[in-house]
Amino acid sequence: MLAVCPDCCAASGCIYPNALNFDASATLDGGSCVFGGCTDSAALNFNLLANIEDGSCRFDVCPDFDGDGNINLGDLLNLLLGYEGDNLLNEYDDD
């Protein structure tokens, strides 16, 4: 008696419709799917599923340092003071 092979006729490829390289004829996931998106974990729109960087990452230019939900003059001053402080420390560092 011949053994039945369920995967004998399977076509390996990317079976996920949202992937960039989706293959409609594939019947078996070949592990080759490509998902575009932001791959920088520090970005606002980081995509854990993305395995190809597509240049879509977005970042806060000036963070909300005081946590009031708004980016205002106080936040900008804190950013500038922190930056200047780092520069002053580096300027006088003997290392």
N, C-alpha and C positions, 0 to 999 in steps of 0.2 A: 504494500500500500504506500502511496506517495504522501509525504508530509505536506501540509498546506502552509505556505509561507505568506503571512498577512502583509509583510512589507516588501514583497518581491516586485510589485508594480508601483510602489510609492515613488513619487518624484520629490527629491530633496530640494529645499529652497526656503525662502522667507515666506511664511504663511500669515504674517500680520499685516492687515490692510493699511495701517497707519505708517508702516515703514517706508523709507525712501526707495527700497529695492524690492517691494512686494512682488511676489510671483504668483499670479492667479492659478497657474497650472501646478504649483507645488502642493503636495498632499502630506509631506513630512517636514517638520521644522529642521532645517539644516544648521541652525545656529549662526546664520550669516546675515541676519537682519541689521539694517543700518537705520538709526533714528537720529535725525538732526535736531539740534537744540543747543541751549546754553549749557556748557559743561563746567563752568566755573562755579564752585560751591559758594563763593562769596557774593554772587550776583543775586539780585532780587528775583529773577525768573529762572533760577537754576532748575534744570530738568534732570532728575536722577536717571531717567531712561535713555537720555541722549548719549550716543557714543561717537558722534561726529559734531564738532563745534561748527555752528553755522553763523557766527557773528552777531547773534541776537541778544547777547547778555546786556542787562541793564543794571546800573549801579547808582546808589545815592551819591551825589557829588558832595553834598554837605550833610552829614548825619545830624539827627535830632539829639544833640548831646544832653539837653535838659529833660528830655522825655515828655514834653508837653503836647506832642502830636503835631507840632508845627516847626518848620525850619525858619528861624528868624535871626535877627541881628546878634542876639546872645549866642546862638549856636555858631554863627560865623566867627565871632570873636574868640570863642573857645577853640575852634579849629585853628585859627591863626596863631593864638597864643601857644597852643600845643606844638604847632609846626616850628615857630620861632624858638621855643624852648628846646626842641630836639636839635635845631641847628646850633644853638648856643652851647649845648652840651657836647656836641661833636667837635665844635671849634676848639674847645679847651681840653679835649680828651688826649691824654698822653699815650694812649695805646697805639 
